Structures are given as C-alpha cells and as structure tokens.
C-alpha cells in the first residue's frame, strides 16, 4: 500500500480491535481520521498499538450486522 494515497481521508476499519485492524490504524492515523469498529476493545490489540490515544483515532463499539450502529 502506498501511504501517500491515503491522506486527509475518513477511514472506517471494521474488526478494529484485532491485530490487523490495529496495525492498519497505526499506518493511517497520522494523516487521516480513523474510526475503529468492533464488538469490544477491552484487552484488545488496539491498546498495544501506537495509535492508541491519537487525536485522529476514535473507537466505536457495535456489531457489524447492526446497520444503524454502523451508520
């Protein structure tokens, strides 16, 4: 992935509490607004991520099957 192509974007990462979601957030959070969506974040890989606490990162808890929550 070329990081330069994703700048100034709003990015939603589903499954954001997992290892892949946290790693992707680390790469994107500096130059984008990143929202991680997952069932739960307590004890997740996100808490170990360098993205944790970044002002461009927000967390949203919910089930991907709940269309209203995803919206």
PQR file of N, CA, C, O and H, with PARSE charges and radii, in Angstrom:
ATOM      1  N   UNK A   1       0.842  -1.174   0.000 -0.4000 1.5000
ATOM      2  CA  UNK A   1       0.000   0.000   0.000 -0.0000 2.0000
ATOM      3  C   UNK A   1       0.889   1.240   0.000  0.5500 1.7000
ATOM      4  O   UNK A   1       1.868   1.308   0.743 -0.5500 1.4000
ATOM      5  N   UNK A   2       0.557   2.184  -0.806 -0.4000 1.5000
ATOM      6  CA  UNK A   2       1.263   3.446  -0.830 -0.0000 2.0000
ATOM      7  C   UNK A   2       0.578   4.390   0.148  0.5500 1.7000
ATOM      8  O   UNK A   2      -0.536   4.844  -0.115 -0.5500 1.4000
ATOM      9  H   UNK A   2      -0.238   2.129  -1.410  0.4000 1.0000
ATOM     10  N   UNK A   3       1.228   4.695   1.280 -0.4000 1.5000
ATOM     11  CA  UNK A   3       0.626   5.534   2.307 -0.0000 2.0000
ATOM     12  C   UNK A   3       0.257   6.924   1.795  0.5500 1.7000
ATOM     13  O   UNK A   3      -0.671   7.544   2.314 -0.5500 1.4000
ATOM     14  H   UNK A   3       2.133   4.326   1.493  0.4000 1.0000
ATOM     15  N   UNK A   4       0.958   7.413   0.799 -0.4000 1.5000
ATOM     16  CA  UNK A   4       0.703   8.757   0.285 -0.0000 2.0000
ATOM     17  C   UNK A   4      -0.670   8.865  -0.370  0.5500 1.7000
ATOM     18  O   UNK A   4      -1.201   9.970  -0.474 -0.5500 1.4000
ATOM     19  H   UNK A   4       1.712   6.909   0.377  0.4000 1.0000
ATOM     20  N   UNK A   5      -1.249   7.780  -0.805 -0.4000 1.5000
ATOM     21  CA  UNK A   5      -2.557   7.845  -1.458 -0.0000 2.0000
ATOM     22  C   UNK A   5      -3.685   7.998  -0.449  0.5500 1.7000
ATOM     23  O   UNK A   5      -4.796   8.369  -0.828 -0.5500 1.4000
ATOM     24  H   UNK A   5      -0.817   6.882  -0.720  0.4000 1.0000
ATOM     25  N   UNK A   6      -3.428   7.724   0.824 -0.4000 1.5000
ATOM     26  CA  UNK A   6      -4.445   7.866   1.858 -0.0000 2.0000
ATOM     27  C   UNK A   6      -4.047   8.975   2.817  0.5500 1.7000
ATOM     28  O   UNK A   6      -3.435   8.732   3.858 -0.5500 1.4000
ATOM     29  H   UNK A   6      -2.526   7.424   1.132  0.4000 1.0000
ATOM     30  N   UNK A   7      -4.403  10.187   2.449 -0.4000 1.5000
ATOM     31  CA  UNK A   7      -4.151  11.354   3.295 -0.0000 2.0000
ATOM     32  C   UNK A   7      -5.399  12.217   3.270  0.5500 1.7000
ATOM     33  O   UNK A   7      -5.993  12.448   2.216 -0.5500 1.4000
ATOM     34  H   UNK A   7      -4.900  10.384   1.604  0.4000 1.0000
ATOM     35  N   UNK A   8      -5.783  12.685   4.438 -0.4000 1.5000
ATOM     36  CA  UNK A   8      -6.944  13.547   4.526 -0.0000 2.0000
ATOM     37  C   UNK A   8      -8.263  12.829   4.338  0.5500 1.7000
ATOM     38  O   UNK A   8      -9.264  13.454   3.986 -0.5500 1.4000
ATOM     39  H   UNK A   8      -5.301  12.497   5.293  0.4000 1.0000
ATOM     40  N   UNK A   9      -8.279  11.531   4.566 -0.4000 1.5000
ATOM     41  CA  UNK A   9      -9.487  10.716   4.370 -0.0000 2.0000
ATOM     42  C   UNK A   9     -10.122  10.364   5.714  0.5500 1.7000
ATOM     43  O   UNK A   9      -9.487  10.469   6.763 -0.5500 1.4000
ATOM     44  H   UNK A   9      -7.466  11.023   4.852  0.4000 1.0000
ATOM     45  N   UNK A  10     -11.379   9.947   5.661 -0.4000 1.5000
ATOM     46  CA  UNK A  10     -12.059   9.347   6.804 -0.0000 2.0000
ATOM     47  C   UNK A  10     -12.094   7.855   6.544  0.5500 1.7000
ATOM     48  O   UNK A  10     -12.644   7.405   5.539 -0.5500 1.4000
ATOM     49  H   UNK A  10     -11.894   9.862   4.809  0.4000 1.0000
ATOM     50  N   UNK A  11     -11.501   7.079   7.457 -0.4000 1.5000
ATOM     51  CA  UNK A  11     -11.327   5.646   7.253 -0.0000 2.0000
ATOM     52  C   UNK A  11     -12.054   4.883   8.357  0.5500 1.7000
ATOM     53  O   UNK A  11     -11.847   5.155   9.540 -0.5500 1.4000
ATOM     54  H   UNK A  11     -11.054   7.444   8.274  0.4000 1.0000
ATOM     55  N   UNK A  12     -12.897   3.937   7.976 -0.4000 1.5000
ATOM     56  CA  UNK A  12     -13.562   3.048   8.918 -0.0000 2.0000
ATOM     57  C   UNK A  12     -12.913   1.674   8.799  0.5500 1.7000
ATOM     58  O   UNK A  12     -12.859   1.093   7.715 -0.5500 1.4000
ATOM     59  H   UNK A  12     -13.065   3.717   7.016  0.4000 1.0000
ATOM     60  N   UNK A  13     -12.425   1.165   9.918 -0.4000 1.5000
ATOM     61  CA  UNK A  13     -11.820  -0.167   9.943 -0.0000 2.0000
ATOM     62  C   UNK A  13     -12.707  -1.054  10.803  0.5500 1.7000
ATOM     63  O   UNK A  13     -12.796  -0.867  12.017 -0.5500 1.4000
ATOM     64  H   UNK A  13     -12.469   1.637  10.798  0.4000 1.0000
ATOM     65  N   UNK A  14     -13.366  -2.027  10.165 -0.4000 1.5000
ATOM     66  CA  UNK A  14     -14.172  -2.983  10.920 -0.0000 2.0000
ATOM     67  C   UNK A  14     -13.243  -4.082  11.423  0.5500 1.7000
ATOM     68  O   UNK A  14     -12.232  -4.396  10.796 -0.5500 1.4000
ATOM     69  H   UNK A  14     -13.294  -2.178   9.180  0.4000 1.0000
ATOM     70  N   UNK A  15     -13.602  -4.655  12.558 -0.4000 1.5000
ATOM     71  CA  UNK A  15     -12.694  -5.616  13.182 -0.0000 2.0000
ATOM     72  C   UNK A  15     -11.487  -4.887  13.745  0.5500 1.7000
ATOM     73  O   UNK A  15     -10.389  -5.437  13.818 -0.5500 1.4000
ATOM     74  H   UNK A  15     -14.423  -4.399  13.068  0.4000 1.0000
ATOM     75  N   UNK A  16     -11.705  -3.651  14.139 -0.4000 1.5000
ATOM     76  CA  UNK A  16     -10.610  -2.770  14.544 -0.0000 2.0000
ATOM     77  C   UNK A  16      -9.892  -3.148  15.817  0.5500 1.7000
ATOM     78  O   UNK A  16      -8.807  -2.627  16.076 -0.5500 1.4000
ATOM     79  H   UNK A  16     -12.597  -3.204  14.080  0.4000 1.0000
ATOM     80  N   UNK A  17     -10.456  -4.042  16.630 -0.4000 1.5000
ATOM     81  CA  UNK A  17      -9.804  -4.437  17.876 -0.0000 2.0000
ATOM     82  C   UNK A  17      -8.756  -5.527  17.665  0.5500 1.7000
ATOM     83  O   UNK A  17      -8.008  -5.852  18.587 -0.5500 1.4000
ATOM     84  H   UNK A  17     -11.337  -4.465  16.419  0.4000 1.0000
ATOM     85  N   UNK A  18      -8.696  -6.086  16.478 -0.4000 1.5000
ATOM     86  CA  UNK A  18      -7.751  -7.167  16.201 -0.0000 2.0000
ATOM     87  C   UNK A  18      -6.374  -6.671  15.791  0.5500 1.7000
ATOM     88  O   UNK A  18      -6.147  -5.469  15.651 -0.5500 1.4000
ATOM     89  H   UNK A  18      -9.303  -5.823  15.728  0.4000 1.0000
ATOM     90  N   UNK A  19      -5.479  -7.596  15.604 -0.4000 1.5000
ATOM     91  CA  UNK A  19      -4.095  -7.276  15.247 -0.0000 2.0000
ATOM     92  C   UNK A  19      -3.999  -6.549  13.907  0.5500 1.7000
ATOM     93  O   UNK A  19      -3.258  -5.575  13.778 -0.5500 1.4000
ATOM     94  H   UNK A  19      -5.664  -8.572  15.718  0.4000 1.0000
ATOM     95  N   UNK A  20      -4.736  -7.014  12.930 -0.4000 1.5000
ATOM     96  CA  UNK A  20      -4.667  -6.397  11.602 -0.0000 2.0000
ATOM     97  C   UNK A  20      -5.271  -4.992  11.642  0.5500 1.7000
ATOM     98  O   UNK A  20      -4.706  -4.056  11.075 -0.5500 1.4000
ATOM     99  H   UNK A  20      -5.338  -7.806  13.035  0.4000 1.0000
ATOM    100  N   UNK A  21      -6.415  -4.844  12.308 -0.4000 1.5000
ATOM    101  CA  UNK A  21      -7.042  -3.534  12.413 -0.0000 2.0000
ATOM    102  C   UNK A  21      -6.154  -2.529  13.127  0.5500 1.7000
ATOM    103  O   UNK A  21      -6.042  -1.383  12.692 -0.5500 1.4000
ATOM    104  H   UNK A  21      -6.874  -5.604  12.768  0.4000 1.0000
ATOM    105  N   UNK A  22      -5.519  -2.943  14.219 -0.4000 1.5000
ATOM    106  CA  UNK A  22      -4.634  -2.060  14.978 -0.0000 2.0000
ATOM    107  C   UNK A  22      -3.407  -1.680  14.151  0.5500 1.7000
ATOM    108  O   UNK A  22      -2.976  -0.528  14.172 -0.5500 1.4000
ATOM    109  H   UNK A  22      -5.610  -3.874  14.573  0.4000 1.0000
ATOM    110  N   UNK A  23      -2.849  -2.636  13.429 -0.4000 1.5000
ATOM    111  CA  UNK A  23      -1.676  -2.352  12.592 -0.0000 2.0000
ATOM    112  C   UNK A  23      -2.031  -1.387  11.464  0.5500 1.7000
ATOM    113  O   UNK A  23      -1.253  -0.488  11.144 -0.5500 1.4000
ATOM    114  H   UNK A  23      -3.199  -3.573  13.412  0.4000 1.0000
ATOM    115  N   UNK A  24      -3.190  -1.569  10.870 -0.4000 1.5000
ATOM    116  CA  UNK A  24      -3.631  -0.671   9.808 -0.0000 2.0000
ATOM    117  C   UNK A  24      -3.874   0.730  10.366  0.5500 1.7000
ATOM    118  O   UNK A  24      -3.510   1.722   9.736 -0.5500 1.4000
ATOM    119  H   UNK A  24      -3.822  -2.299  11.129  0.4000 1.0000
ATOM    120  N   UNK A  25      -4.482   0.810  11.534 -0.4000 1.5000
ATOM    121  CA  UNK A  25      -4.718   2.110  12.176 -0.0000 2.0000
ATOM    122  C   UNK A  25      -3.401   2.839  12.423  0.5500 1.7000
ATOM    123  O   UNK A  25      -3.316   4.047  12.199 -0.5500 1.4000
ATOM    124  H   UNK A  25      -4.778   0.003  12.046  0.4000 1.0000
ATOM    125  N   UNK A  26      -2.375   2.125  12.880 -0.4000 1.5000
ATOM    126  CA  UNK A  26      -1.062   2.734  13.112 -0.0000 2.0000
ATOM    127  C   UNK A  26      -0.521   3.393  11.854  0.5500 1.7000
ATOM    128  O   UNK A  26       0.068   4.472  11.914 -0.5500 1.4000
ATOM    129  H   UNK A  26      -2.444   1.144  13.062  0.4000 1.0000
ATOM    130  N   UNK A  27      -0.718   2.748  10.729 -0.4000 1.5000
ATOM    131  CA  UNK A  27      -0.187   3.274   9.461 -0.0000 2.0000
ATOM    132  C   UNK A  27      -0.968   4.474   8.956  0.5500 1.7000
ATOM    133  O   UNK A  27      -0.412   5.340   8.281 -0.5500 1.4000
ATOM    134  H   UNK A  27      -1.196   1.871  10.680  0.4000 1.0000
ATOM    135  N   UNK A  28      -2.260   4.530   9.280 -0.4000 1.5000
ATOM    136  CA  UNK A  28      -3.123   5.545   8.684 -0.0000 2.0000
ATOM    137  C   UNK A  28      -3.446   6.737   9.578  0.5500 1.7000
ATOM    138  O   UNK A  28      -3.809   7.799   9.073 -0.5500 1.4000
ATOM    139  H   UNK A  28      -2.712   3.826   9.829  0.4000 1.0000
ATOM    140  N   UNK A  29      -3.322   6.584  10.882 -0.4000 1.5000
ATOM    141  CA  UNK A  29      -3.857   7.569  11.816 -0.0000 2.0000
ATOM    142  C   UNK A  29      -3.146   8.927  11.767  0.5500 1.7000
ATOM    143  O   UNK A  29      -3.755   9.943  12.103 -0.5500 1.4000
ATOM    144  H   UNK A  29      -3.027   5.721  11.292  0.4000 1.0000
ATOM    145  N   UNK A  30      -1.923   8.967  11.374 -0.4000 1.5000
ATOM    146  CA  UNK A  30      -1.180  10.238  11.370 -0.0000 2.0000
ATOM    147  C   UNK A  30      -1.755  11.249  10.384  0.5500 1.7000
ATOM    148  O   UNK A  30      -1.755  12.450  10.656 -0.5500 1.4000
ATOM    149  H   UNK A  30      -1.428   8.142  11.101  0.4000 1.0000
ATOM    150  N   UNK A  31      -2.243  10.773   9.244 -0.4000 1.5000
ATOM    151  CA  UNK A  31      -2.692  11.683   8.188 -0.0000 2.0000
ATOM    152  C   UNK A  31      -4.165  11.525   7.815  0.5500 1.7000
ATOM    153  O   UNK A  31      -4.614  12.080   6.812 -0.5500 1.4000
ATOM    154  H   UNK A  31      -2.243   9.798   9.023  0.4000 1.0000
ATOM    155  N   UNK A  32      -4.916  10.774   8.615 -0.4000 1.5000
ATOM    156  CA  UNK A  32      -6.325  10.509   8.316 -0.0000 2.0000
ATOM    157  C   UNK A  32      -7.129  10.462   9.610  0.5500 1.7000
ATOM    158  O   UNK A  32      -6.571  10.287  10.694 -0.5500 1.4000
ATOM    159  H   UNK A  32      -4.552  10.323   9.430  0.4000 1.0000
ATOM    160  N   UNK A  33      -8.447  10.621   9.485 -0.4000 1.5000
ATOM    161  CA  UNK A  33      -9.353  10.377  10.603 -0.0000 2.0000
ATOM    162  C   UNK A  33      -9.713   8.892  10.550  0.5500 1.7000
ATOM    163  O   UNK A  33     -10.306   8.423   9.578 -0.5500 1.4000
ATOM    164  H   UNK A  33      -8.900  10.764   8.605  0.4000 1.0000
ATOM    165  N   UNK A  34      -9.351   8.166  11.594 -0.4000 1.5000
ATOM    166  CA  UNK A  34      -9.560   6.717  11.605 -0.0000 2.0000
ATOM    167  C   UNK A  34     -10.561   6.359  12.692  0.5500 1.7000
ATOM    168  O   UNK A  34     -10.416   6.773  13.842 -0.5500 1.4000
ATOM    169  H   UNK A  34      -8.870   8.548  12.383  0.4000 1.0000
ATOM    170  N   UNK A  35     -11.579   5.584  12.321 -0.4000 1.5000
ATOM    171  CA  UNK A  35     -12.550   5.073  13.276 -0.0000 2.0000
ATOM    172  C   UNK A  35     -12.454   3.560  13.257  0.5500 1.7000
ATOM    173  O   UNK A  35     -12.589   2.930  12.207 -0.5500 1.4000
ATOM    174  H   UNK A  35     -11.697   5.248  11.387  0.4000 1.0000
ATOM    175  N   UNK A  36     -12.218   2.979  14.430 -0.4000 1.5000
ATOM    176  CA  UNK A  36     -12.176   1.527  14.563 -0.0000 2.0000
ATOM    177  C   UNK A  36     -13.522   1.045  15.080  0.5500 1.7000
ATOM    178  O   UNK A  36     -14.053   1.596  16.045 -0.5500 1.4000
ATOM    179  H   UNK A  36     -12.108   3.491  15.282  0.4000 1.0000
ATOM    180  N   UNK A  37     -14.070   0.032  14.450 -0.4000 1.5000
ATOM    181  CA  UNK A  37     -15.376  -0.507  14.803 -0.0000 2.0000
ATOM    182  C   UNK A  37     -15.215  -1.978  15.146  0.5500 1.7000
ATOM    183  O   UNK A  37     -14.667  -2.752  14.362 -0.5500 1.4000
ATOM    184  H   UNK A  37     -13.639  -0.416  13.666  0.4000 1.0000
ATOM    185  N   UNK A  38     -15.699  -2.361  16.335 -0.4000 1.5000
ATOM    186  CA  UNK A  38     -15.593  -3.760  16.747 -0.0000 2.0000
ATOM    187  C   UNK A  38     -16.582  -4.010  17.879  0.5500 1.7000
ATOM    188  O   UNK A  38     -17.184  -3.078  18.410 -0.5500 1.4000
ATOM    189  H   UNK A  38     -16.145  -1.732  16.972  0.4000 1.0000
ATOM    190  N   UNK A  39     -16.740  -5.267  18.236 -0.4000 1.5000
ATOM    191  CA  UNK A  39     -17.636  -5.628  19.339 -0.0000 2.0000
ATOM    192  C   UNK A  39     -17.113  -5.158  20.689  0.5500 1.7000
ATOM    193  O   UNK A  39     -17.905  -4.859  21.582 -0.5500 1.4000
ATOM    194  H   UNK A  39     -16.251  -6.025  17.804  0.4000 1.0000
ATOM    195  N   UNK A  40     -15.819  -5.089  20.854 -0.4000 1.5000
ATOM    196  CA  UNK A  40     -15.244  -4.664  22.124 -0.0000 2.0000
ATOM    197  C   UNK A  40     -13.759  -4.391  22.009  0.5500 1.7000
ATOM    198  O   UNK A  40     -13.067  -4.997  21.191 -0.5500 1.4000
ATOM    199  H   UNK A  40     -15.175  -5.332  20.128  0.4000 1.0000
ATOM    200  N   UNK A  41     -13.270  -3.474  22.831 -0.4000 1.5000
ATOM    201  CA  UNK A  41     -11.868  -3.074  22.752 -0.0000 2.0000
ATOM    202  C   UNK A  41     -11.068  -3.402  24.006  0.5500 1.7000
ATOM    203  O   UNK A  41      -9.839  -3.332  23.982 -0.5500 1.4000
ATOM    204  H   UNK A  41     -13.832  -2.981  23.496  0.4000 1.0000
ATOM    205  N   UNK A  42     -11.728  -3.755  25.089 -0.4000 1.5000
ATOM    206  CA  UNK A  42     -11.011  -4.054  26.319 -0.0000 2.0000
ATOM    207  C   UNK A  42     -10.114  -5.271  26.126  0.5500 1.7000
ATOM    208  O   UNK A  42     -10.577  -6.333  25.711 -0.5500 1.4000
ATOM    209  H   UNK A  42     -12.726  -3.812  25.108  0.4000 1.0000
ATOM    210  N   UNK A  43      -8.826  -5.108  26.430 -0.4000 1.5000
ATOM    211  CA  UNK A  43      -7.873  -6.200  26.282 -0.0000 2.0000
ATOM    212  C   UNK A  43      -7.510  -6.516  24.842  0.5500 1.7000
ATOM    213  O   UNK A  43      -6.948  -7.576  24.563 -0.5500 1.4000
ATOM    214  H   UNK A  43      -8.450  -4.245  26.767  0.4000 1.0000
ATOM    215  N   UNK A  44      -7.822  -5.615  23.929 -0.4000 1.5000
ATOM    216  CA  UNK A  44      -7.582  -5.877  22.506 -0.0000 2.0000
ATOM    217  C   UNK A  44      -6.188  -5.453  22.068  0.5500 1.7000
ATOM    218  O   UNK A  44      -5.429  -4.868  22.840 -0.5500 1.4000
ATOM    219  H   UNK A  44      -8.279  -4.754  24.156  0.4000 1.0000
ATOM    220  N   UNK A  45      -5.869  -5.756  20.831 -0.4000 1.5000
ATOM    221  CA  UNK A  45      -4.593  -5.359  20.233 -0.0000 2.0000
ATOM    222  C   UNK A  45      -4.481  -3.851  20.113  0.5500 1.7000
ATOM    223  O   UNK A  45      -3.373  -3.316  20.092 -0.5500 1.4000
ATOM    224  H   UNK A  45      -6.485  -6.232  20.204  0.4000 1.0000
ATOM    225  N   UNK A  46      -5.608  -3.153  20.035 -0.4000 1.5000
ATOM    226  CA  UNK A  46      -5.575  -1.704  19.882 -0.0000 2.0000
ATOM    227  C   UNK A  46      -4.870  -1.059  21.060  0.5500 1.7000
ATOM    228  O   UNK A  46      -4.132  -0.090  20.882 -0.5500 1.4000
ATOM    229  H   UNK A  46      -6.508  -3.588  20.053  0.4000 1.0000
ATOM    230  N   UNK A  47      -5.086  -1.584  22.268 -0.4000 1.5000
ATOM    231  CA  UNK A  47      -4.471  -0.976  23.444 -0.0000 2.0000
ATOM    232  C   UNK A  47      -2.950  -1.101  23.422  0.5500 1.7000
ATOM    233  O   UNK A  47      -2.261  -0.382  24.145 -0.5500 1.4000
ATOM    234  H   UNK A  47      -5.686  -2.372  22.412  0.4000 1.0000
ATOM    235  N   UNK A  48      -2.425  -1.999  22.604 -0.4000 1.5000
ATOM    236  CA  UNK A  48      -0.981  -2.150  22.468 -0.0000 2.0000
ATOM    237  C   UNK A  48      -0.429  -1.334  21.302  0.5500 1.7000
ATOM    238  O   UNK A  48       0.784  -1.258  21.110 -0.5500 1.4000
ATOM    239  H   UNK A  48      -2.985  -2.583  22.017  0.4000 1.0000
ATOM    240  N   UNK A  49      -1.310  -0.737  20.539 -0.4000 1.5000
ATOM    241  CA  UNK A  49      -0.957  -0.031  19.313 -0.0000 2.0000
ATOM    242  C   UNK A  49      -0.417   1.366  19.610  0.5500 1.7000
ATOM    243  O   UNK A  49      -0.794   1.993  20.600 -0.5500 1.4000
ATOM    244  H   UNK A  49      -2.296  -0.800  20.695  0.4000 1.0000
ATOM    245  N   UNK A  50       0.467   1.840  18.742 -0.4000 1.5000
ATOM    246  CA  UNK A  50       0.958   3.217  18.837 -0.0000 2.0000
ATOM    247  C   UNK A  50      -0.129   4.220  18.483  0.5500 1.7000
ATOM    248  O   UNK A  50       0.017   5.410  18.760 -0.5500 1.4000
ATOM    249  H   UNK A  50       0.773   1.331  17.938  0.4000 1.0000
ATOM    250  N   UNK A  51      -1.213   3.760  17.878 -0.4000 1.5000
ATOM    251  CA  UNK A  51      -2.320   4.639  17.500 -0.0000 2.0000
ATOM    252  C   UNK A  51      -3.189   4.991  18.707  0.5500 1.7000
ATOM    253  O   UNK A  51      -3.920   5.981  18.673 -0.5500 1.4000
ATOM    254  H   UNK A  51      -1.332   2.793  17.654  0.4000 1.0000
ATOM    255  N   UNK A  52      -3.117   4.191  19.772 -0.4000 1.5000
ATOM    256  CA  UNK A  52      -3.964   4.385  20.943 -0.0000 2.0000
ATOM    257  C   UNK A  52      -3.785   5.794  21.501  0.5500 1.7000
ATOM    258  O   UNK A  52      -2.662   6.226  21.760 -0.5500 1.4000
ATOM    259  H   UNK A  52      -2.523   3.387  19.800  0.4000 1.0000
ATOM    260  N   UNK A  53      -4.884   6.502  21.685 -0.4000 1.5000
ATOM    261  CA  UNK A  53      -4.825   7.844  22.245 -0.0000 2.0000
ATOM    262  C   UNK A  53      -4.543   8.943  21.231  0.5500 1.7000
ATOM    263  O   UNK A  53      -4.544  10.121  21.589 -0.5500 1.4000
ATOM    264  H   UNK A  53      -5.797   6.151  21.474  0.4000 1.0000
ATOM    265  N   UNK A  54      -4.305   8.588  19.986 -0.4000 1.5000
ATOM    266  CA  UNK A  54      -4.043   9.598  18.950 -0.0000 2.0000
ATOM    267  C   UNK A  54      -5.310  10.411  18.726  0.5500 1.7000
ATOM    268  O   UNK A  54      -6.400   9.841  18.695 -0.5500 1.4000
ATOM    269  H   UNK A  54      -4.304   7.632  19.695  0.4000 1.0000
ATOM    270  N   UNK A  55      -5.198  11.728  18.568 -0.4000 1.5000
ATOM    271  CA  UNK A  55      -6.397  12.550  18.378 -0.0000 2.0000
ATOM    272  C   UNK A  55      -7.188  12.240  17.110  0.5500 1.7000
ATOM    273  O   UNK A  55      -8.363  12.596  17.026 -0.5500 1.4000
ATOM    274  H   UNK A  55      -4.312  12.192  18.593  0.4000 1.0000
ATOM    275  N   UNK A  56      -6.582  11.593  16.130 -0.4000 1.5000
ATOM    276  CA  UNK A  56      -7.288  11.233  14.894 -0.0000 2.0000
ATOM    277  C   UNK A  56      -7.987   9.882  14.988  0.5500 1.7000
ATOM    278  O   UNK A  56      -8.618   9.447  14.024 -0.5500 1.4000
ATOM    279  H   UNK A  56      -5.627  11.304  16.198  0.4000 1.0000
ATOM    280  N   UNK A  57      -7.883   9.211  16.137 -0.4000 1.5000
ATOM    281  CA  UNK A  57      -8.451   7.872  16.297 -0.0000 2.0000
ATOM    282  C   UNK A  57      -9.685   7.917  17.186  0.5500 1.7000
ATOM    283  O   UNK A  57      -9.650   8.483  18.278 -0.5500 1.4000
ATOM    284  H   UNK A  57      -7.371   9.565  16.920  0.4000 1.0000
ATOM    285  N   UNK A  58     -10.782   7.317  16.713 -0.4000 1.5000
ATOM    286  CA  UNK A  58     -11.963   7.138  17.543 -0.0000 2.0000
ATOM    287  C   UNK A  58     -12.365   5.671  17.512  0.5500 1.7000
ATOM    288  O   UNK A  58     -12.124   4.962  16.534 -0.5500 1.4000
ATOM    289  H   UNK A  58     -10.810   6.857  15.825  0.4000 1.0000
ATOM    290  N   UNK A  59     -12.979   5.235  18.595 -0.4000 1.5000
ATOM    291  CA  UNK A  59     -13.417   3.852  18.721 -0.0000 2.0000
ATOM    292  C   UNK A  59     -14.936   3.817  18.744  0.5500 1.7000
ATOM    293  O   UNK A  59     -15.572   4.657  19.380 -0.5500 1.4000
ATOM    294  H   UNK A  59     -13.175   5.810  19.389  0.4000 1.0000
ATOM    295  N   UNK A  60     -15.509   2.859  18.061 -0.4000 1.5000
ATOM    296  CA  UNK A  60     -16.956   2.661  18.059 -0.0000 2.0000
ATOM    297  C   UNK A  60     -17.232   1.188  18.300  0.5500 1.7000
ATOM    298  O   UNK A  60     -16.770   0.329  17.549 -0.5500 1.4000
ATOM    299  H   UNK A  60     -14.993   2.177  17.544  0.4000 1.0000
ATOM    300  N   UNK A  61     -17.986   0.900  19.350 -0.4000 1.5000
ATOM    301  CA  UNK A  61     -18.320  -0.486  19.660 -0.0000 2.0000
ATOM    302  C   UNK A  61     -19.678  -0.831  19.089  0.5500 1.7000
ATOM    303  O   UNK A  61     -20.620  -0.043  19.174 -0.5500 1.4000
ATOM    304  H   UNK A  61     -18.361   1.597  19.961  0.4000 1.0000
ATOM    305  N   UNK A  62     -19.771  -2.010  18.510 -0.4000 1.5000
ATOM    306  CA  UNK A  62     -21.037  -2.481  17.978 -0.0000 2.0000
ATOM    307  C   UNK A  62     -20.836  -3.690  17.092  0.5500 1.7000
ATOM    308  O   UNK A  62     -19.715  -4.095  16.785 -0.5500 1.4000
ATOM    309  H   UNK A  62     -19.006  -2.651  18.441  0.4000 1.0000
ATOM    310  N   UNK A  63     -21.949  -4.244  16.698 -0.4000 1.5000
ATOM    311  CA  UNK A  63     -21.960  -5.420  15.827 -0.0000 2.0000
ATOM    312  C   UNK A  63     -22.082  -4.978  14.378  0.5500 1.7000
ATOM    313  O   UNK A  63     -22.944  -4.161  14.056 -0.5500 1.4000
ATOM    314  H   UNK A  63     -22.860  -3.915  16.947  0.4000 1.0000
ATOM    315  N   UNK A  64     -21.249  -5.495  13.511 -0.4000 1.5000
ATOM    316  CA  UNK A  64     -21.250  -5.140  12.090 -0.0000 2.0000
ATOM    317  C   UNK A  64     -22.589  -5.484  11.438  0.5500 1.7000
ATOM    318  O   UNK A  64     -22.918  -4.931  10.389 -0.5500 1.4000
ATOM    319  H   UNK A  64     -20.548  -6.159  13.772  0.4000 1.0000
ATOM    320  N   UNK A  65     -23.359  -6.380  12.034 -0.4000 1.5000
ATOM    321  CA  UNK A  65     -24.668  -6.747  11.491 -0.0000 2.0000
ATOM    322  C   UNK A  65     -25.753  -5.731  11.854  0.5500 1.7000
ATOM    323  O   UNK A  65     -26.868  -5.816  11.339 -0.5500 1.4000
ATOM    324  H   UNK A  65     -23.091  -6.830  12.886  0.4000 1.0000
ATOM    325  N   UNK A  66     -25.448  -4.783  12.724 -0.4000 1.5000
ATOM    326  CA  UNK A  66     -26.385  -3.741  13.133 -0.0000 2.0000
ATOM    327  C   UNK A  66     -26.183  -2.517  12.237  0.5500 1.7000
ATOM    328  O   UNK A  66     -25.331  -1.671  12.511 -0.5500 1.4000
ATOM    329  H   UNK A  66     -24.543  -4.714  13.142  0.4000 1.0000
ATOM    330  N   UNK A  67     -26.978  -2.433  11.162 -0.4000 1.5000
ATOM    331  CA  UNK A  67     -26.815  -1.384  10.161 -0.0000 2.0000
ATOM    332  C   UNK A  67     -26.927   0.014  10.759  0.5500 1.7000
ATOM    333  O   UNK A  67     -26.200   0.917  10.345 -0.5500 1.4000
ATOM    334  H   UNK A  67     -27.670  -3.120  10.940  0.4000 1.0000
ATOM    335  N   UNK A  68     -27.817   0.210  11.717 -0.4000 1.5000
ATOM    336  CA  UNK A  68     -27.968   1.522  12.333 -0.0000 2.0000
ATOM    337  C   UNK A  68     -26.692   1.920  13.092  0.5500 1.7000
ATOM    338  O   UNK A  68     -26.277   3.078  13.044 -0.5500 1.4000
ATOM    339  H   UNK A  68     -28.408  -0.523  12.053  0.4000 1.0000
ATOM    340  N   UNK A  69     -26.087   0.975  13.778 -0.4000 1.5000
ATOM    341  CA  UNK A  69     -24.860   1.268  14.529 -0.0000 2.0000
ATOM    342  C   UNK A  69     -23.696   1.555  13.567  0.5500 1.7000
ATOM    343  O   UNK A  69     -22.872   2.428  13.840 -0.5500 1.4000
ATOM    344  H   UNK A  69     -26.424   0.035  13.816  0.4000 1.0000
ATOM    345  N   UNK A  70     -23.630   0.854  12.488 -0.4000 1.5000
ATOM    346  CA  UNK A  70     -22.562   1.080  11.510 -0.0000 2.0000
ATOM    347  C   UNK A  70     -22.690   2.486  10.922  0.5500 1.7000
ATOM    348  O   UNK A  70     -21.691   3.175  10.718 -0.5500 1.4000
ATOM    349  H   UNK A  70     -24.299   0.145  12.267  0.4000 1.0000
ATOM    350  N   UNK A  71     -23.928   2.903  10.652 -0.4000 1.5000
ATOM    351  CA  UNK A  71     -24.151   4.253  10.131 -0.0000 2.0000
ATOM    352  C   UNK A  71     -23.662   5.276  11.096  0.5500 1.7000
ATOM    353  O   UNK A  71     -23.765   6.474  10.832 -0.5500 1.4000
ATOM    354  H   UNK A  71     -24.739   2.343  10.817  0.4000 1.0000
TER
END
